[in-house]
Amino acid sequence: MELVRNNLKNRFEFICKFEERNIPKSASFRWDSESKRWWTEDKNNASKILNYANDILKNELSKIDEKSKRLLEESHALFLKEDIDIPINEGLSYLQFQKAAIISMSKRNNILLACQMGTGKTIQTIGVINLDQTLNNILIICPASLKLNWKKELQKWLTRDLSISILNSKDEFQNTNIVIINYDITKKFFSELHLKEWDLLICDEVHYMKNPNTQRTKNIVGYVPKKRRFITKEIGIEPIKAKKKIFLTGTPIVNKPVELWPIVNYLDPETWKSYGYFTSRYCAAHHDGWGWNVSGASHLDELQEKLRTSIMIRRLKKDVLKELPAKRRQIIEISSNGSANIVKKEKASLQKYENLCEELEAKIELAKVTEFDEEYLQIVDQLNKDIEVSFSEISKLRHQTAIAKIPYVMEHVLNFLETGEKLVIFCHHHDVVDGISDSLTKNKIQHVIYTGRESREDRDLAVTKFQNESSIQVFLASIQVAGVGITLTAASNVIFAELDWVPGNITQAEDRVHRIGQEDSVLIQHLVLEDSLDANMAHKLIRKQEVIEKALDNLHEIKMPIIPEINKKNDIILQI
């Protein structure tokens, strides 16, 4: 038995008897019937049986083996071994496993950060930018619904003085330090994106590139025409050039391993250079009479180990549960470009409403020092009527923003559902529920609905199905109707597509998921339009909830807070 290097074919070969075939097979070697030898191009595979190599080759493979072991350990690492100071803004902090990931990523050129949703992939990536002062020209590609969120997180966590720009389809390219763009408009800015070599390329939600044949995938990772290009006249596409690449996803394998190919081949072409080997080894490739079927899966444990020893860092929520708070809240602001007019009207109506409230308070104070009771009552009566009208106007505009937001909400929801986890979505208006339901149905997402329009029996059945049936992915509900009396612990993720006027109703709705029986950290996301009333309310709501919960924690109380309901309409916005 002997392990040798075949320089001519650029591969490692193992020579052995038939009865010894289990040795190379265990290291994922392939059989070559022509040469009668087992072979692999993968150095990591060869290092698994390095004891059968000569001293020179053994020494080389030992170094590879040690590197693989180190990368494998780092891909799981939860604690920081090195005493390295990671810059951070005052009042913020990294969790231990986040620090470990930042240090590990700072040492590598190409990374697939595949931690589960809610573990802080964005802030870990920003931590790398803070740590590495050489990263000055940065391109961030993400879904349209996350562009503004990336800018907000950078403004919050970035310790360096780097300029930031967000590109929209109608914009001119801006030469800032950090450029944020969505996948769907990479074609428009193709020349600018490919003109230079970026210090860092960040691609968020990289399952957007799972299909190598889509234009957006080709625009980023490049495209080499097939051998018959002289007939088709196909033109190749160069990949975006970057010294360092960080790709983010909570779902490295969405449906099938073949979807990983364009990502891993771009990040590490040396390790992942053969599409044929990749599909035959990990996709159960076979000819079905119509062509090659690569939609299957095989040797998944080996695939994960190979990913971890080359490019992937992956931590599951269950691994870091002790570090995560029991309940986490996020505000995801969506650009209001397409709804700017509605948001502007909303602001004006809110200002009018607040002015009327202030005027009413002033009249009440004046009445305390005057004797004109009749005149005072008339003024107050008219002001109350004006306030009622103004409040109704605000409610209508909030309703319009909720309707306009549905496509962005759905983009975010569909991204999340790629994780395979269950999700609870809360809405305020029935037509928003209907709009989201229609979109879920169109995308073949099984879901149940819980509003005041169903019978008691149907609502109970909806809860039972969501809690017990794995095929039901989404629980779509009205905040007020589903906010009490039910348990939804089958999910640990909540999205508020809208906010309720009463803060207590929001907390009550959260606690359908965050209650006894929940074994996971609960992530609550508020999806709001930039500068909208809901955005303002969400920020105030979260601050208030966190203050109350901290106070209760200090009192060693387990019960979650319930904010008292407000009865007077003119107190609602002021007291949130």
C-alpha positions in Angstrom: 0.0 0.0 0.0 1.3 3.4 -0.9 0.1 7.0 -1.2 1.9 8.9 -4.0 1.6 12.1 -5.9 0.9 12.1 -9.6 2.2 15.5 -10.8 1.3 14.8 -14.4 -2.4 14.5 -13.5 -2.1 16.9 -10.5 -3.7 14.4 -8.1 -2.9 12.0 -5.3 -3.1 8.2 -5.9 -3.3 5.3 -3.6 -2.0 1.9 -4.7 -3.4 -1.1 -2.9 -4.9 -4.6 -3.2 -8.6 -5.1 -3.8 -9.2 -6.3 -0.2 -7.6 -3.0 1.1 -10.0 -0.8 -0.9 -11.8 0.4 2.3 -8.7 2.6 3.2 -8.9 4.9 0.2 -12.7 4.7 0.1 -12.9 6.0 3.7 -10.9 9.1 2.6 -13.2 9.7 -0.3 -10.8 8.6 -3.0 -12.3 7.6 -6.4 -11.4 4.5 -8.5 -9.7 4.9 -11.9 -10.4 1.7 -13.9 -7.7 2.6 -16.4 -4.8 3.1 -14.1 -6.2 0.6 -11.5 -5.6 3.2 -8.8 -7.6 5.1 -6.3 -7.2 8.9 -6.6 -8.2 12.3 -5.3 -7.4 15.9 -6.1 -8.3 17.0 -2.6 -5.3 17.5 -0.3 -7.6 17.2 2.7 -8.7 13.7 1.6 -5.1 12.7 1.0 -4.1 13.9 4.5 -6.6 11.5 6.0 -4.3 8.6 5.0 -1.0 10.3 5.2 0.6 7.4 7.1 0.8 5.6 3.8 2.9 8.3 2.2 6.7 8.7 2.0 8.4 11.0 4.4 8.5 14.1 2.1 4.8 13.8 1.2 3.9 12.9 4.7 5.5 16.1 6.0 3.6 18.2 3.5 0.3 16.5 4.2 0.8 16.7 8.0 0.8 20.5 7.6 -2.4 20.4 5.6 -3.9 18.0 8.2 -3.0 20.4 11.1 -4.5 23.3 9.2 -7.7 21.4 8.6 -8.0 20.5 12.3 -7.4 24.1 13.2 -10.1 25.4 10.8 -12.5 22.7 11.9 -12.0 23.8 15.5 -12.4 27.4 14.6 -15.6 26.8 12.7 -17.2 25.5 15.9 -15.3 27.8 18.3 -17.5 29.5 20.9 -14.7 31.2 23.0 -11.8 33.5 22.2 -8.4 31.9 22.7 -6.3 34.9 21.6 -6.0 38.0 23.7 -7.0 40.4 20.8 -8.7 43.7 21.4 -11.6 44.1 19.0 -12.6 47.8 18.6 -16.2 48.6 19.6 -18.3 51.7 20.2 -19.2 52.7 23.8 -22.3 51.0 25.2 -22.0 48.0 22.8 -20.5 44.6 23.3 -19.8 41.4 21.4 -20.7 38.0 22.8 -17.9 35.5 23.2 -18.8 33.3 20.2 -19.1 36.5 18.1 -15.6 37.5 19.2 -14.2 34.1 18.3 -15.8 34.3 14.8 -14.4 37.8 14.2 -10.9 36.7 15.1 -11.2 33.6 12.9 -12.6 35.6 9.9 -9.9 38.2 10.2 -7.3 35.5 9.5 -8.9 34.1 6.3 -9.4 35.6 2.9 -12.7 33.9 2.0 -15.4 32.9 4.5 -18.9 31.4 4.4 -20.4 32.7 7.6 -23.3 30.2 8.0 -24.5 30.9 11.5 -28.2 30.5 12.2 -30.5 33.5 12.0 -30.4 35.7 15.1 -26.8 34.9 16.0 -25.5 38.3 14.7 -23.9 37.6 11.4 -24.1 41.3 10.4 -22.3 42.7 13.5 -19.7 39.9 13.3 -18.9 41.0 9.8 -18.7 44.6 10.9 -16.4 43.5 13.7 -14.0 42.3 11.0 -14.0 45.7 9.3 -13.3 47.3 12.7 -10.4 45.0 13.4 -8.7 45.1 10.0 -7.7 48.6 9.1 -6.7 47.6 5.6 -10.3 47.2 4.5 -11.2 50.6 3.1 -13.1 49.8 -0.1 -16.0 47.6 0.7 -18.9 46.3 -1.4 -22.0 44.9 0.3 -24.6 43.0 -1.9 -27.8 42.1 -0.2 -31.6 41.8 -0.8 -33.3 45.1 -1.4 -35.2 44.8 1.9 -31.9 44.7 3.9 -30.0 47.6 2.4 -31.2 50.2 4.9 -30.7 47.8 7.7 -27.1 47.3 6.7 -26.5 51.1 6.7 -28.1 51.4 10.2 -26.0 48.6 11.6 -22.8 50.1 10.1 -23.7 53.5 11.6 -24.2 51.8 15.0 -21.3 49.3 15.1 -18.6 50.7 12.9 -15.7 52.3 14.8 -13.9 53.6 11.7 -14.6 56.8 9.8 -15.7 55.2 6.5 -18.2 56.9 4.2 -21.4 54.9 3.2 -23.7 55.0 0.3 -26.8 53.0 -0.7 -27.4 52.5 -4.4 -30.9 52.4 -5.9 -31.9 51.7 -9.5 -32.2 55.4 -10.4 -29.0 56.5 -8.6 -25.6 57.3 -10.0 -22.7 55.3 -8.7 -21.0 56.8 -5.6 -17.4 56.2 -4.8 -17.7 56.0 -1.0 -15.7 53.6 1.2 -18.7 51.3 1.6 -21.2 50.8 -1.2 -24.4 48.9 -0.5 -26.4 47.5 -3.4 -29.1 44.8 -3.9 -28.7 41.8 -6.1 -31.2 42.8 -8.7 -29.4 45.9 -9.8 -25.9 44.6 -10.1 -26.4 44.5 -13.9 -26.9 48.2 -14.1 -23.7 48.9 -12.2 -21.8 46.1 -13.8 -18.9 48.2 -15.0 -18.4 50.1 -11.8 -18.5 46.9 -9.7 -16.0 45.1 -11.9 -13.7 48.1 -12.6 -11.5 47.7 -9.5 -10.5 45.1 -6.9 -12.4 45.6 -3.7 -10.7 45.2 -0.3 -13.8 43.3 0.9 -16.8 41.9 -0.8 -19.8 41.0 1.5 -22.7 39.1 0.1 -25.7 38.7 2.5 -28.3 36.0 2.0 -26.1 34.2 -0.5 -28.8 31.6 -1.3 -29.8 34.4 -3.8 -26.9 33.0 -5.9 -27.9 29.3 -5.6 -28.7 29.1 -9.3 -25.5 29.5 -11.4 -27.5 30.3 -14.5 -29.2 33.5 -13.3 -27.8 36.7 -14.4 -27.3 38.1 -10.9 -25.2 35.0 -10.0 -23.1 35.4 -13.1 -22.6 39.2 -12.5 -21.0 38.4 -9.1 -19.2 35.0 -9.3 -18.5 35.1 -13.1 -19.3 32.8 -15.9 -17.2 30.6 -18.2 -19.0 29.7 -21.5 -19.4 26.0 -22.3 -17.1 24.3 -24.9 -19.7 24.9 -27.6 -19.4 28.7 -27.3 -18.2 28.9 -30.9 -21.7 27.9 -31.9 -23.7 29.9 -29.3 -21.3 32.9 -29.4 -21.5 33.1 -25.6 -19.4 35.6 -23.9 -17.7 34.9 -20.6 -18.2 37.1 -17.5 -15.4 38.0 -15.1 -16.2 37.7 -11.4 -16.2 40.7 -9.1 -12.6 40.9 -7.8 -12.0 41.2 -4.1 -9.0 40.6 -1.8 -11.3 39.3 0.9 -14.8 37.8 0.7 -17.4 37.2 3.4 -20.6 35.5 2.4 -23.5 35.3 4.9 -26.3 32.9 5.1 -28.3 31.0 7.8 -29.0 28.3 5.3 -25.9 27.1 3.4 -27.9 24.2 1.9 -31.4 25.5 1.1 -32.9 22.5 -0.8 -30.1 20.5 -2.2 -26.3 20.5 -2.1 -25.9 21.5 -5.7 -27.1 25.0 -4.8 -23.8 25.4 -2.9 -21.7 25.0 -6.0 -21.4 28.6 -7.4 -20.7 29.9 -3.9 -18.0 27.4 -2.8 -16.3 27.4 -6.3 -16.1 31.2 -6.1 -14.8 31.4 -2.5 -12.3 28.5 -2.8 -11.7 27.3 -6.4 -8.7 25.3 -5.3 -10.7 23.0 -3.0 -13.9 23.1 -5.0 -12.7 23.1 -8.6 -14.5 20.1 -10.1 -18.3 20.4 -10.7 -18.4 16.8 -11.9 -16.8 15.5 -8.7 -18.9 17.7 -6.5 -22.2 16.6 -8.0 -21.3 12.9 -8.1 -20.0 12.9 -4.6 -22.5 15.1 -2.8 -25.5 15.4 -5.1 -26.0 11.7 -5.9 -25.7 12.6 -9.6 -27.1 10.1 -12.0 -28.4 9.9 -15.5 -32.2 9.6 -15.5 -32.7 9.2 -19.3 -33.2 12.9 -19.9 -29.8 14.1 -18.7 -27.8 14.3 -15.5 -30.0 14.7 -12.3 -28.0 16.5 -9.6 -30.9 17.3 -7.3 -30.1 14.6 -4.7 -27.9 14.5 -1.7 -25.1 12.2 -0.5 -22.2 12.0 1.9 -23.5 15.1 3.8 -21.4 14.5 6.9 -18.3 14.6 4.7 -19.6 17.7 2.9 -20.0 19.5 6.1 -16.6 18.6 7.4 -15.0 19.7 4.1 -16.9 23.0 4.2 -15.7 23.6 7.8 -12.1 22.8 6.9 -12.0 25.1 4.0 -14.4 28.1 4.2 -17.3 27.7 6.5 -17.9 29.0 10.1 -21.2 27.8 11.4 -22.8 28.1 14.8 -26.3 26.9 15.7 -28.5 28.7 18.2 -28.5 25.6 20.4 -24.7 25.9 20.6 -24.8 29.5 21.9 -28.1 29.5 23.6 -26.5 30.3 27.0 -25.1 33.5 25.6 -28.2 34.7 23.8 -30.9 36.6 25.7 -34.2 34.9 26.1 -35.9 37.5 23.9 -34.3 39.7 21.3 -35.9 42.5 19.4 -34.8 44.0 16.1 -36.1 46.8 14.0 -35.6 46.3 10.2 -36.2 49.6 8.4 -37.1 49.3 4.8 -36.3 52.2 2.4 -39.4 54.3 1.8 -38.4 55.3 -1.7 -41.5 53.8 -3.3 -43.8 55.1 -0.5 -42.2 58.5 0.3 -45.3 60.4 -0.5 -47.4 58.3 2.0 -44.7 58.7 4.7 -44.6 62.5 4.1 -48.4 62.7 4.5 -48.2 60.6 7.6 -45.6 62.9 9.2 -47.7 66.0 8.4 -50.9 64.4 9.9 -49.0 63.4 13.0 -47.7 66.9 13.5 -51.2 68.3 13.1 -52.5 65.8 15.6 -49.8 66.6 18.2 -50.4 70.4 17.7 -54.1 69.9 18.4 -53.3 67.9 21.5 -51.0 70.7 22.7 -53.6 73.3 22.0 -56.2 71.3 24.0 -53.8 71.0 26.9 -53.2 74.8 26.8 -57.0 75.5 26.8 -57.4 73.2 29.8 -54.7 75.1 31.7 -56.3 78.4 30.7 -59.7 77.2 32.0 -58.2 76.8 35.5 -57.6 80.5 35.8 -60.7 81.9 34.0 -64.4 81.9 34.5 -65.5 81.6 30.9 -66.9 78.0 31.3 -69.3 78.1 28.4 -66.7 79.4 25.9 -64.2 76.9 27.2 -66.5 74.0 26.7 -67.3 75.0 23.2 -63.6 75.3 22.3 -62.8 71.9 24.0 -65.7 70.3 22.1 -64.4 71.6 18.8 -60.8 70.5 19.5 -62.0 67.0 20.4 -63.8 66.8 17.1 -60.7 68.0 15.3 -58.5 65.5 17.1 -61.0 62.7 16.2 -60.7 63.6 12.5 -56.9 63.9 12.7 -56.6 60.6 14.4 -58.8 58.9 11.8 -56.6 60.5 9.1 -53.4 59.1 10.7 -55.0 55.6 11.0 -55.8 55.6 7.3 -52.3 56.7 6.3 -50.8 53.9 8.6 -53.1 51.5 6.8 -51.7 52.7 3.4 -48.1 52.3 4.5 -48.9 48.7 5.7 -50.4 47.9 2.3 -47.4 49.4 0.5 -45.0 47.5 2.7 -46.4 44.0 1.9 -43.9 43.2 -1.0 -40.9 44.1 1.2 -42.4 42.1 4.1 -42.8 39.1 1.8 -39.2 39.4 0.5 -38.0 39.2 4.1 -40.4 36.4 5.0 -39.4 34.3 2.0 -35.7 34.8 2.9 -36.4 33.7 6.4 -38.3 30.6 5.4 -35.3 29.3 3.5 -34.0 28.4 7.0 -36.7 25.7 7.3 -37.8 27.2 10.7 -41.3 28.1 11.6 -42.5 31.7 11.7 -45.3 33.7 13.4 -46.4 36.9 11.6 -48.6 39.4 13.3 -50.6 42.1 11.5 -53.2 44.7 12.4 -55.5 45.0 9.4 -57.4 42.2 7.7 -56.4 43.2 4.2 -52.7 43.1 5.2 -53.3 39.5 6.5 -55.0 38.7 3.2 -52.3 40.2 1.1 -49.6 38.2 2.9 -51.7 35.1 2.8 -52.2 35.4 -1.0 -48.4 35.8 -1.4 -47.6 32.8 0.8 -50.1 30.7 -1.2 -48.6 31.9 -4.5 -45.2 30.8 -3.2 -46.6 27.4 -2.1 -46.0 28.1 1.6 -48.3 26.2 3.9 -49.8 28.4 6.6 -52.7 28.9 8.9 -54.7 32.1 9.6 -55.9 33.3 13.0 -58.1 36.4 13.0 -61.6 37.3 14.2 -63.2 36.1 11.0 -62.8 32.4 11.7 -65.0 30.2 13.9 -63.6 29.3 17.4 -63.1 25.7 16.2 -61.2 26.8 13.1 -58.9 29.0 15.2 -58.2 26.2 17.7 -57.5 23.9 14.7 -55.0 26.5 13.3 -53.0 26.5 16.6 -53.0 22.7 16.8 -51.8 22.3 13.2 -49.1 24.9 13.6 -47.8 23.4 16.8 -47.8 19.8 15.6 -47.5 19.6 11.8 -44.1 20.2 10.4 -45.5 21.1 7.0 -47.2 24.3 8.4 -44.5 26.9 8.2 -46.3 30.1 9.0 -48.9 31.2 11.6 -50.5 34.4 10.3 -52.5 36.3 12.8 -54.2 39.4 14.0 -52.4 41.1 16.9 -55.5 41.7 19.0 -57.2 38.3 18.4 -54.2 36.1 18.7 -52.5 38.1 21.4 -54.0 36.2 24.4 -54.9 32.7 25.4 -52.8 30.6 22.9 -49.4 29.0 22.8 -47.2 29.1 19.7 -43.9 27.6 21.0 -43.4 25.6 17.8 -41.8 28.8 16.5 -39.0 31.0 18.0 -39.2 33.7 15.4 -41.8 36.5 15.2 -42.3 39.2 12.6 -44.6 42.2 13.1 -45.7 43.4 9.7 -47.6 46.1 11.5 -47.8 47.6 15.0 -50.9 48.0 17.2 -51.8 51.3 18.7 -51.6 49.8 22.2 -48.1 48.8 23.3 -49.5 46.2 25.7 -51.0 44.3 22.8 -47.6 44.0 21.2 -46.1 42.5 24.3 -49.0 40.1 24.7 -48.6 38.9 21.1 -44.8 38.4 21.7 -45.6 36.2 24.6 -47.6 33.7 22.6 -44.1 32.5 21.5 -42.0 33.5 24.5 -43.7 31.5 27.2 -43.4 28.2 29.2 -42.4 25.4 26.8 -40.2 27.6 24.6 -36.7 26.0 24.5 -35.1 28.5 22.2 -34.1 32.2 22.2 -36.9 34.2 20.7 -36.2 36.7 17.9 -38.8 39.4 17.3 -38.5 41.6 14.2 -40.4 44.7 13.5 -40.5 45.5 9.8 -41.1 49.2 9.3 -40.8 51.8 6.5 -38.0 54.3 7.0 -39.1 57.5 8.9 -42.7 56.2 9.2 -44.9 56.5 12.2 -44.5 52.8 12.8 -40.7 53.2 12.8 -40.9 55.9 15.4 -43.3 53.8 17.5 -41.2 50.7 17.2 -38.0 52.4 18.5 -39.9 53.9 21.5 -41.8 50.6 22.1 -38.6 48.5 22.3 -36.9 51.0 24.6 -39.8 51.0 26.9 -40.1 47.2 26.9 -36.4 46.8 27.6 -36.5 49.2 30.5 -39.5 47.4 32.1 -38.0 44.0 31.5 -34.7 45.0 33.0 -36.5 46.4 36.1 -38.4 43.2 36.5 -35.2 41.1 36.1 -33.6 43.1 38.9 -36.6 42.2 41.0 -36.0 38.6 40.1 -39.5 38.3 38.6 -40.1 35.8 35.8 -43.4 37.2 34.5 -43.1 39.4 31.4 -44.4 42.9 31.5 -47.8 43.9 30.3 -48.1 47.6 29.5 -51.5 48.9 30.6 -53.9 49.6 27.8 -54.6 53.3 27.0 -58.2 54.3 26.7 -58.0 57.8 25.4 -57.0 58.1 21.7 -55.1 61.3 22.2 -52.8 59.6 24.8 -51.7 56.7 22.6 -48.9 58.2 20.6 -47.7 60.4 23.5 -47.4 57.5 26.0 -45.9 54.8 23.8 
